[in-house]
Amino acid sequence: MKYIFLLFFTVQFGFAQVTFKAAVSKTTLGMNERLRVDFTIDKQGADDFTPPGFENFTVLAGPSQATSFSSINGKTSFKQTYTYIIQPVSKGSFLIGSASITYDGEIIKSNAVRVQVTDAVNIPKDSNDPRYLASQNVHLVAEVSNANPYVGESFSVIYKLYVNTGKVNVQNTRETASPAFDGFWKQNIEVNDWQAQDGTFQGEPYRFVVVKKVVLIPNRAGKLQVDPLEMEIVAGTPMGRRDFFGNMMFDETNFTVTTGNRTIEVKALPEENKPVDFKGAVGSFKFNVTAGKTNLKANESTNIKVEVTGNGNLKLIELPKFISPAGLEIFEPEHQEKINVSLSGLQGTVYDQYAIVPQFKGKFKIPEVSFSYFDPKAEQYFTIVSDPLIIDAPEGKELTEDDNQSIAKQSVLSKEADIRFIKTKADLKPAEEKTDFYGSVLFYILLLAPLLAIPVGIFLGNKKEKRDLDVVGNKRRMADRLARKYLSEARKKLGNKESFYEALERALHNYLKGKLQVETADISKDKVAELLQNKKVEQTVIDELITVLDDCNYARYTPTTHVMMEKEYEKAKGVLSKLDRFLS
């Protein structure tokens, strides 16, 4: 008994020596600042790191891993650190929860850390500060085509990012706050590719890209606010020296740019000379009421189209109705829109199409229909009146005085497709006889299923036990799964340099870790090359792998494009495929 107690005490004492700590770069920060969070363990062999949820924060980067060894006077120390870069989404006092990691079969939790988030802080005006230098040479601008429109008049907002490329190099961007456009109808115009163009900002030459386009239509008069668009910028400022390969070295920094609020003075539509039938159409339009046929045979129908074509608030207008004379049956209209949205507004056609069926023979007059709109360029109202239509149905039942009094002049709330012929012949079949469940085939299958499941369960259990004992095979399978997972993650992160290369490096490390039976801390270029040579891997494949590992390391500190990241991803995918031929 005492030996068991001593063994338990020894295990607990050894476990207590493991230290897993969380530390932050600062405990008080502004809304526009970033926070570095480090989770550090001092024992080698830990795995299955799980971060906290980071509620009330946005994860900008991470986890990045770093390992360090030191040996002083024969005493060796080890540290493995997982680092995240986060930014707050609101003000207040927040607790960053515990992370967890597995060491020697036990789950260890780090300490929690509380931080205070305040209002955004001003960037110090120091010309030697990379963050200040970058913020003075990157600007986000909202260009409004018309800051004084009428209610219902469309205008565009183009968001441009200006960069003084001679002083700063933008490496990544992320939209952190979008305008709400309260009081406006809006339509985004897709920006598929950011094309850099030459331009000027405050009289100086800049390069710019269009990051967002939107068409707005105000729905009320007065001062309306267009909320700011905010973006987080990852930029580099030249350090004045070059690396081993002769490339300029940049000091990377993060900051937020914003367009600020824009006030739109919306003018009310004039009351003077406003037509009685005006229903909010603003723009320049044409109006037509047309019939598919005007001469109908017995039981034949036709279509009446009420159509508006032009440039203006087409998606918001209400098409006028026409009066149906007695003896014509009118069905609920089919509404159609064919509209193109561009920076100049909405252009196209909207129409209502009605199905008309004569109930009696005769000539039926559909009176003229009027449509009124306001033209903001001419600053006046216009009314278009259609020509009356005559529908001639020479065949059918005569309309009597009694029929004329009994016809309800209202629209039928069904569609033309609802008119069907009534079948006069039945096609009936005898009902199938139901059989009792007791004694049926399904009854015996369900009765014997639990007995048949026993040997199947024993077989699967033995197979699982045998698989669990295959430690080397399990590690290899785990490495394959992790490599596929992180390769997939890297694919999703294309365009985000830091996250992409971290995921790509993790994919390569996990693959080598499982295939070569080495720990992450032991993965060095020389060690990997030696192990692969022992596995009879071709030297060209080894050299290709080392090149990919070097590229992942160097690319974090040099400017990288989306195309370059795609090439790195394909190279990594290809080298893993080649290694599989030798290591499988």
FIGU-753676 format. One record per residue (C-alpha): residue in one letter; y, x negated, z. Coordinates in steps of 0.001 Angstrom, whole numbers, padded with zeros to 6 digits, always signed. Layout:
REM residues N
AYXZ/...
REM end
This chain:
REM residues 584
M+000000+000000+000000/K+002453-002760+000895/Y+001772-004476-002448/I+002668-001280-004287/F+005869-001065-002225/L+006750-004714-002967/L+006116-004179-006681/F+008335-001065-006685/F+011081-002951-004815/T+010862-005863-007255/V+011183-003555-010271/Q+014154-001739-008735/F+015835-005031-007825/G+015364-006384-011360/F+016684-003138-012852/A+019737-003221-010586/Q+020778-006536-012098/V+021500-004876-015471/T+025208-004147-015915/F+026409-001600-018481/K+030191-001144-018361/A+032843+000801-020269/A+036348-000661-020659/V+039480+000503-022529/S+042335-001486-024021/K+044888+000607-022072/T+044812+003542-019657/T+048094+005104-020863/L+048928+005571-024536/G+051096+007677-026822/M+049910+010334-029254/N+050522+007982-032190/E+048627+005036-030653/R+045012+003975-030888/L+042612+003109-028078/R+039850+000525-028115/V+036756+001386-026048/D+034096-001292-025320/F+030622-000584-023923/T+029022-003871-022772/I+025511-004628-021478/D+024576-008054-020084/K+020829-008009-020790/Q+019098-008758-024077/G+016608-006237-025460/A+018557-003018-024874/D+018326-000382-027602/D+018975+003304-028433/F+022682+003202-027648/T+024219+006705-027427/P+028036+007039-027224/P+029909+009769-025320/G+031233+012817-027167/F+034872+011564-027233/E+036247+015078-026686/N+040030+015315-027303/F+039870+012167-029469/T+039257+011351-033127/V+036915+008441-033820/L+038641+006199-036360/A+036060+003387-036405/G+032849+002429-034700/P+030512+001541-033398/S+030933-002117-034304/Q+028542-004470-032539/A+029176-007964-031205/T+026782-010303-029390/S+027662-013458-027433/F+025710-016184-025605/S+027019-018857-023281/S+025360-021604-021311/I+027270-023442-018586/N+025525-025982-016332/G+022132-024590-017290/K+023126-020997-016525/T+022781-018719-019562/S+024649-015437-019974/F+024350-012724-022624/K+026594-009861-023681/Q+026183-007144-026288/T+029204-004914-026950/Y+029598-001636-028834/T+033237-000996-029803/Y+034996+002208-030908/I+038582+002773-032067/I+039790+006291-031186/Q+043048+008249-031317/P+044049+011251-029154/V+044523+014714-030674/S+046559+016183-027793/K+048501+015201-024684/G+047034+015223-021176/S+044697+013410-018809/F+041241+012985-020357/L+037928+011566-019184/I+035932+009456-021620/G+032368+010200-020583/S+029446+007845-019994/A+027507+006171-022781/S+023768+005582-022395/I+021372+002836-023493/T+017671+002132-022982/Y+016552-001087-021310/D+012961-001878-020362/G+012010+001777-020759/E+014791+003022-018484/I+017974+004898-019515/I+021150+003304-018128/K+024547+005025-018133/S+027967+003376-018205/N+030910+004333-016041/A+033354+007032-017201/V+037016+006086-017850/R+040102+008297-017459/V+043137+007789-019718/Q+046569+009438-019852/V+047990+010532-023221/T+051776+010956-023502/D+054238+011852-026273/A+054369+009615-029330/V+055985+006270-028589/N+058521+004437-030727/I+057377+001355-032579/P+059419-001663-031368/K+061891-002872-034005/D+060531-006386-034231/S+060490-007929-037711/N+057647-010218-036577/D+055526-007252-035449/P+053009-006424-038256/R+052983-002762-037254/Y+056765-002461-037502/L+056843-004395-040779/A+054167-002140-042294/S+055814+001080-041086/Q+059123+000072-042719/N+057480-000398-046114/V+055219+002668-046308/H+056795+006148-046626/L+055376+009654-047079/V+057719+012021-048936/A+057590+015756-049722/E+059418+016502-052979/V+060420+020202-053236/S+061196+021591-056704/N+063465+024362-055350/A+064762+024483-051764/N+066667+027751-052334/P+064294+030235-054050/Y+064280+034025-054027/V+061630+036011-052190/G+058617+036040-054538/E+059858+033105-056636/S+057337+030248-056857/F+058195+026580-056329/S+056158+023395-055904/V+055858+020684-053263/I+054561+017251-054313/Y+053561+014802-051567/K+053966+011151-052541/L+053031+007979-050662/Y+055474+005138-051446/V+054412+001520-050752/N+056401-001696-051064/T+053455-003702-052401/G+055369-006963-052143/K+055397-006724-048329/V+052392-004614-047352/N+048903-003808-048599/V+047577-000299-047848/Q+043815-000500-047284/N+042914+003014-046128/T+044469+006434-045461/R+043428+009562-043578/E+045173+012951-043381/T+045677+013803-039694/A+047830+016975-039883/S+048303+019492-042699/P+051254+021904-043166/A+050565+025508-042093/F+052919+027091-044712/D+053695+030057-042460/G+055675+032669-044412/F+054392+031508-047801/W+051607+032394-050187/K+050102+029053-051204/Q+047856+027613-053891/N+046695+023975-053769/I+046448+022025-057009/E+043536+019599-056931/V+044408+015885-056977/N+041175+014241-058120/D+042342+010659-058481/W+045172+008681-056931/Q+046870+006900-059820/A+049402+004262-058742/Q+052750+004503-060553/D+056013+002577-060545/G+058995+004228-058873/T+061946+003683-056558/F+062548+004588-052936/Q+066063+004376-051499/G+067110+002287-054490/E+064308-000297-054184/P+061260-000717-056454/Y+058098+000788-054955/R+054643+001837-056112/F+053580+005398-055294/V+050622+007766-055542/V+050590+011578-055505/V+048366+012610-052587/K+048826+016392-052587/K+050275+019204-054725/V+050867+022795-053681/V+052559+025880-055198/L+054331+028144-052686/I+055737+031679-052942/P+057917+032850-050014/N+057175+036369-048767/R+060314+036902-046666/A+063965+035892-046684/G+065681+033458-044323/K+065082+029886-043185/L+061389+029023-043500/Q+059911+025755-042291/V+057392+023689-044262/D+055528+021822-041534/P+055068+018058-041954/L+052121+016381-043585/E+050914+013469-041453/M+048703+010576-042503/E+047254+007626-040650/I+047641+004403-042593/V+045518+001258-042294/A+047641-001495-043791/G+047721-005271-043933/T+050722-007557-043802/P+050468-011115-045186/M+049851-013742-042484/G+051259-016588-044605/R+047967-018451-044926/R+044811-018292-047015/D+041120-018289-046170/F+038454-020791-047226/F+038157-019140-050650/G+041897-019187-051300/N+042440-015469-050710/M+045565-014315-048888/M+044839-013353-045270/F+046244-010083-043924/D+047015-008900-040414/E+045554-005375-040277/T+047407-002621-038395/N+047307+001182-037992/F+050249+003595-037811/T+051172+007191-038686/V+053593+008352-041397/T+054969+011866-041774/T+057120+013843-044186/G+058993+015556-041363/N+059944+019249-041441/R+061465+020691-044611/T+063694+023777-044407/I+063576+026266-047301/E+066514+028679-047572/V+064904+031800-049071/K+067271+034316-050686/A+066668+038050-050365/L+066321+040042-053590/P+069556+041883-054400/E+069744+045567-053508/E+072300+046312-056203/N+070729+047854-059335/K+067223+047635-057837/P+064960+050057-059825/V+063244+052871-057950/D+059826+051769-059202/F+060310+048054-058300/K+057284+046803-056299/G+057940+043075-055817/A+057230+041494-059223/V+059342+038319-059581/G+059305+036202-062750/S+059439+036756-066494/F+056919+039294-067817/K+055711+041457-070683/F+054162+044875-070031/N+051759+046945-072154/V+049663+050104-071842/T+047040+050298-074600/A+044000+052422-075475/G+040724+051165-076922/K+040380+054349-079029/T+042625+057339-079491/N+040237+059510-081599/L+037060+060423-079739/K+033853+062217-080706/A+032000+064589-078376/N+031005+062954-075041/E+032667+059678-076127/S+034826+057640-073698/T+037685+055191-074138/N+039466+052536-072096/I+043122+052452-071053/K+044450+048991-070168/V+047577+048531-068017/E+048520+044864-068515/V+051192+042426-067290/T+051542+038985-068939/G+053959+036184-068153/N+055095+033641-065589/G+055689+034595-061945/N+053998+035902-058810/L+051120+037430-060782/K+048654+037343-057873/L+051005+039381-055691/I+052267+042122-057996/E+051108+045756-057895/L+050348+047242-061296/P+051767+050728-061937/K+049501+053796-062236/F+049657+056363-065029/I+049437+060148-064814/S+046234+061658-066177/P+046707+065029-067956/A+044438+068007-067222/G+041163+067768-069122/L+040767+063981-068913/E+038442+062462-066340/I+039693+059055-065110/F+037551+056536-063240/E+038536+053865-060703/P+039970+050872-062636/E+038396+047455-063056/H+040927+044789-062011/Q+040939+041441-063836/E+043032+038264-063477/K+043303+035349-065896/I+045814+033031-064206/N+046525+029313-064468/V+048294+027583-061576/S+050502+024577-062331/L+053566+022937-060803/S+055747+025312-062846/G+054109+028314-061169/L+051546+030958-062123/Q+051043+031827-065786/G+048604+034288-067307/T+047573+037929-067386/V+046565+040627-064900/Y+045357+044064-065880/D+043709+047272-064701/Q+041234+048840-067120/Y+040415+052541-066731/A+037517+054475-068267/I+038656+057853-069669/V+036314+060737-070585/P+037630+064027-072127/Q+036214+067122-070433/F+037408+069473-073195/K+038446+069248-076806/G+042088+068929-077685/K+044958+066454-077763/F+045935+064870-074435/K+049202+063046-073834/I+049302+060116-071382/P+052996+059822-070473/E+054960+056586-070676/V+054563+054124-067765/S+057378+051913-066436/F+057188+048429-064902/S+060160+046712-063190/Y+060580+043076-062219/F+063265+040663-061040/D+063990+037568-063149/P+065280+034792-060812/K+066702+032740-063699/A+068738+035633-065047/E+069248+036923-061470/Q+068829+040550-062518/Y+066267+043355-062714/F+064511+044468-065911/T+062464+047588-066591/I+059895+047898-069410/V+058704+051365-070444/S+055465+051746-072407/D+055017+054193-075294/P+053122+057423-074546/L+049517+057619-075725/I+047852+060580-077486/I+044090+060928-076986/D+042574+063219-079655/A+039180+064804-078866/P+038482+067307-081691/E+034981+068212-080441/G+033773+069705-077181/K+034333+072730-074965/E+037493+074780-075320/L+039978+074514-072408/T+040597+078055-071032/E+043246+079225-068582/D+040634+079453-065814/D+039471+075883-066521/N+043062+074686-066461/Q+043593+076146-063007/S+040332+074783-061569/I+040694+071170-062748/A+041746+068849-059944/K+044131+066280-061249/Q+042729+063270-059324/S+040850+060103-060081/V+037076+060047-059768/L+036193+057356-057221/S+033094+056167-059021/K+032601+053807-061937/E+031514+054568-065456/A+028189+052871-064754/D+027428+055577-062176/I+026961+058229-064928/R+023190+058522-065409/F+020751+060947-067065/I+018621+063105-064757/K+014887+062725-065381/T+013087+065999-066048/K+009525+064638-065847/A+008059+063275-062624/D+005873+060171-062575/L+004050+060599-059287/K+001103+058573-057953/P-001254+059408-055070/A-000453+057645-051821/E-002730+054751-050906/E-005165+055373-048105/K-004466+053255-045036/T-007308+051297-043451/D-007672+050646-039728/F-006656+047205-038482/Y-009692+046998-036155/G-012623+045595-038104/S-010469+044408-041011/V-010492+040877-042488/L-007107+040099-040900/F-008484+041214-037498/Y-011356+038681-037613/I-009105+035888-038932/L-006725+036321-035996/L-009698+036548-033600/L-011250+033247-034767/A-007960+031338-035296/P-007674+030030-031663/L-011262+028664-031812/L-010619+026920-035129/A-007378+025429-033766/I-009246+023436-031049/P-010965+020853-033340/V-007809+020624-035473/G-005764+019887-032331/I-008271+017227-031201/F-008154+015575-034649/L-004341+015523-034732/G-004180+014263-031139/N-006517+011352-031882/K-004533+010508-034973/K-001247+010540-033005/E-002747+008383-030230/K-003962+005839-032790/R-000514+005819-034415/D+001233+005385-031051/L-000911+002295-030304/D+000208+000686-033564/V+003285-001010-032078/V+004005-003209-035111/G+003565-000325-037522/N+005807+001925-035449/K+008567-000682-035370/R+008290-001086-039136/R+008432+002661-039709/M+011400+002957-037346/A+013171+000161-039238/D+012556+001936-042548/R+013934+005208-041155/L+017010+003495-039720/A+017629+001575-042930/R+017491+004787-044979/K+019694+006550-042416/Y+022384+003874-042406/L+022258+003437-046178/S+022855+007161-046458/E+025664+006894-043899/A+027217+004012-045862/R+027129+006142-049004/K+029074+008880-047207/K+031650+006343-045948/L+032574+005037-049417/G+036346+004671-049419/N+036569+003964-045670/K+036240+000203-045664/E+035499-000552-042010/S+033028+002309-041485/F+031285+001612-044807/Y+030597-002069-044125/E+029495-001399-040540/A+026935+001168-041738/L+025772-001137-044536/E+025341-004066-042141/R+023416-001863-039671/A+021064-000777-042465/L+020275-004389-043382/H+019872-005496-039745/N+017552-002626-038803/Y+015420-003251-041858/L+015042-006967-041075/K+014525-006229-037384/G+011453-004077-038111/K+009994-005987-041036/L+010340-009475-039528/Q+009816-008517-035844/V+013088-010096-034672/E+015792-008845-032307/T+019316-008103-033533/A+020655-011099-031606/D+018278-013406-033511/I+019356-012261-036963/S+021085-015300-038458/K+021087-016420-042066/D+018983-019513-041399/K+016451-017640-039228/V+016100-014809-041750/A+015700-017250-044659/E+012993-019183-042775/L+011022-016024-041903/L+011245-014666-045442/Q+010036-017995-046890/N+007038-017804-044542/K+006351-014318-045949/K+006265-015818-049500/V+009426-013988-050596/E+010965-015402-053769/Q+013963-017664-053176/T+016147-015652-055596/V+015600-012509-053496/I+016398-014432-050286/D+019621-015776-051823/E+020592-012276-052931/L+020086-010942-049381/I+022191-013741-047842/T+024947-013009-050375/V+024986-009323-049398/L+025154-010222-045672/D+028056-012608-046350/D+029877-009996-048444/C+029622-007456-045597/N+031199-009965-043231/Y+034004-011201-045502/A+034923-007792-046929/R+036199-006541-043552/Y+039062-009015-043685/T+040022-008852-047354/P+041432-006031-049516/T+038602-003921-050987/T+038596-001125-053568/H+036336+001925-053860/V+034662+000397-056946/M+033914-002841-055058/M+032314-000851-052213/E+030110+001030-054683/K+028946-002298-056152/E+028148-003634-052648/Y+026149-000467-051895/E+024092-000805-055094/K+023470-004526-054390/A+022238-003755-050846/K+020027-000925-052094/G+018577-003175-054780/V+017817-006097-052470/L+015989-003827-049981/S+013897-002491-052857/K+012984-006033-053914/L+012123-007084-050341/D+009779-004098-050019/R+007549-005572-052751/F+006895-008612-050562/L+007004-007119-047037/S+005181-003786-047467/
REM end
